[in-house]
């Protein structure tokens, strides 16, 4: 009896985690679709610095500048890669509002992969559930 209860609880937890991963994946796909009309452009790294956080790690930031249609723009971006002042980086910007940049695409890809993992886990869990139901019927 306790085995059945423990097994049911573990399956429930697995399904909850799968659904959470799936929701994050769908969110990331929606974000990527939002950026589909953005154009790739080149920007210059003008400064870099670390902001202390509440953990042992630090958050890395860079200041970038770029000129689009004759207007110069400057902004700060959080990054996960090391850069040097003077580096040229690729950014994606909204051509209708050039001060709007796309989010961190690498992070969105990671979240999409987590969503795929969630979908696969959810499907496997549901198949397992129905196979057990058929066997016990």
C-alpha positions as CSV (number, residue, x, y, z in Angstrom):
1,X,0.0,0.0,0.0
2,X,2.8,2.5,0.9
3,X,4.5,1.6,-2.3
4,X,1.5,2.6,-4.3
5,X,1.2,5.9,-2.4
6,X,4.9,6.7,-2.8
7,X,4.8,5.7,-6.5
8,X,1.7,8.0,-7.0
9,X,3.4,10.9,-5.3
10,X,6.6,10.5,-7.4
11,X,4.6,10.4,-10.6
12,X,2.6,13.5,-9.6
13,X,5.9,15.4,-8.8
14,X,7.4,14.3,-12.1
15,X,4.3,15.5,-14.0
16,X,4.4,18.8,-12.1
17,X,8.1,19.3,-13.1
18,X,7.3,18.4,-16.7
19,X,4.5,20.9,-16.9
20,X,6.7,23.6,-15.4
21,X,9.4,23.0,-17.9
22,X,6.8,22.9,-20.7
23,X,5.4,26.3,-19.6
24,X,8.9,27.9,-19.6
25,X,9.5,26.4,-23.1
26,X,6.3,27.9,-24.4
27,X,7.1,31.2,-22.9
28,X,10.5,31.2,-24.6
29,X,9.0,30.3,-28.0
30,X,6.6,33.2,-27.6
31,X,9.5,35.5,-26.8
32,X,11.4,34.3,-29.9
33,X,8.4,34.8,-32.2
34,X,8.2,38.4,-30.8
35,X,11.7,39.0,-32.1
36,X,11.2,37.6,-35.6
37,X,11.1,41.0,-37.3
38,X,14.2,42.3,-35.5
39,X,17.3,42.9,-37.6
40,X,20.8,41.8,-36.7
41,X,23.2,44.8,-36.3
42,X,26.7,45.4,-35.0
43,X,27.4,47.3,-31.8
44,X,30.6,48.4,-30.1
45,X,31.5,47.4,-26.5
46,X,32.3,50.7,-24.8
47,X,32.7,49.6,-21.2
48,X,32.4,46.5,-19.0
49,X,31.9,45.9,-15.4
50,X,30.7,43.4,-12.8
51,X,27.9,44.2,-10.5
52,X,28.1,42.3,-7.1
53,X,25.1,40.1,-6.4
54,X,23.8,38.5,-3.3
55,X,25.6,35.2,-4.1
56,X,29.3,34.4,-4.6
57,X,29.0,35.0,-8.4
58,X,28.9,38.3,-10.1
59,X,26.7,39.6,-12.9
60,X,28.6,40.8,-15.9
61,X,27.5,43.9,-17.8
62,X,28.7,45.7,-20.9
63,X,27.9,49.2,-22.2
64,X,27.3,49.2,-25.9
65,X,26.8,51.8,-28.5
66,X,25.5,51.6,-32.1
67,X,24.4,53.9,-34.8
68,X,21.2,53.1,-36.7
69,X,19.8,55.3,-39.4
70,X,22.1,58.2,-38.4
71,X,21.1,58.1,-34.7
72,X,23.5,56.9,-32.0
73,X,22.1,54.7,-29.3
74,X,23.8,53.6,-26.0
75,X,22.6,50.9,-23.6
76,X,23.7,48.4,-21.0
77,X,23.4,44.7,-21.4
78,X,23.8,41.8,-19.0
79,X,26.0,39.2,-20.6
80,X,27.3,35.7,-19.8
81,X,30.3,35.9,-22.1
82,X,33.5,37.9,-21.5
83,X,34.1,40.8,-23.8
84,X,36.8,43.5,-24.1
85,X,36.3,47.2,-24.7
86,X,36.3,47.8,-28.4
87,X,34.8,44.4,-29.3
88,X,32.2,44.3,-32.0
89,X,29.1,42.3,-31.0
90,X,25.9,41.3,-32.8
91,X,22.7,42.6,-31.5
92,X,19.1,42.3,-32.7
93,X,17.1,45.4,-32.7
94,X,13.5,46.5,-33.6
95,X,13.8,48.5,-36.9
96,X,10.7,50.5,-35.9
97,X,12.1,51.3,-32.4
98,X,15.9,51.0,-32.7
99,X,16.3,51.4,-28.9
100,X,14.5,48.1,-28.3
101,X,16.9,45.2,-28.4
102,X,16.0,41.5,-28.4
103,X,16.6,39.6,-25.2
104,X,19.3,37.1,-24.6
105,X,18.7,34.5,-27.4
106,X,21.1,32.0,-25.9
107,X,19.1,31.9,-22.7
108,X,15.8,31.5,-24.6
109,X,17.2,28.6,-26.5
110,X,18.2,27.0,-23.2
111,X,14.7,27.5,-21.9
112,X,13.2,26.1,-25.1
113,X,15.3,23.0,-24.6
114,X,14.0,22.8,-21.1
115,X,10.5,23.0,-22.5
116,X,11.2,20.2,-25.0
117,X,12.5,18.1,-22.0
118,X,9.3,18.9,-20.2
119,X,7.1,17.9,-23.1
120,X,9.0,14.6,-23.6
121,X,8.8,13.9,-19.8
122,X,5.1,14.7,-19.8
123,X,4.4,12.4,-22.8
124,X,6.5,9.6,-21.3
125,X,4.7,10.0,-17.9
126,X,1.2,9.9,-19.6
127,X,2.1,6.9,-21.7
128,X,3.4,5.1,-18.6
129,X,0.2,6.0,-16.7
130,X,-2.0,4.6,-19.5
131,X,0.0,1.4,-19.9
132,X,-0.3,0.7,-16.2
133,X,-4.1,1.4,-16.4
134,X,-4.4,-1.0,-19.3
135,X,-2.4,-3.7,-17.5
136,X,-4.4,-3.5,-14.3
137,X,-7.8,-3.5,-16.2
